[in-house]
Amino acid sequence: MNKEEKDKWLHIKDLEAELDYYHLYEPKDRASIHRLQDKIDDLYEEMGFPKKLPDVPTFKNDN
């Protein structure tokens, strides 16, 4: 991991912490929550991760 990638990961983690704050203490501030989530999604895409993960089957015990 180079310095640029590390900086992006740290930025993502900072934004995720801020998003957690809004979910806990400012849940009615939907505009800020959506803005932060969009920025996080964009950074993940820059890192090479898709915005939406494919559905992964879950294995449940049907007994």
Rosetta blueprint (number, residue, H / E / L):
1 M L
2 N L
3 K H
4 E H
5 E H
6 K H
7 D H
8 K H
9 W H
10 L H
11 H H
12 I H
13 K H
14 D H
15 L H
16 E H
17 A H
18 E H
19 L H
20 D H
21 Y H
22 Y H
23 H H
24 L H
25 Y H
26 E L
27 P L
28 K L
29 D L
30 R H
31 A H
32 S H
33 I H
34 H H
35 R H
36 L H
37 Q H
38 D H
39 K H
40 I H
41 D H
42 D H
43 L H
44 Y H
45 E H
46 E H
47 M L
48 G L
49 F L
50 P L
51 K L
52 K L
53 L L
54 P L
55 D L
56 V L
57 P L
58 T L
59 F L
60 K L
61 N L
62 D L
63 N L
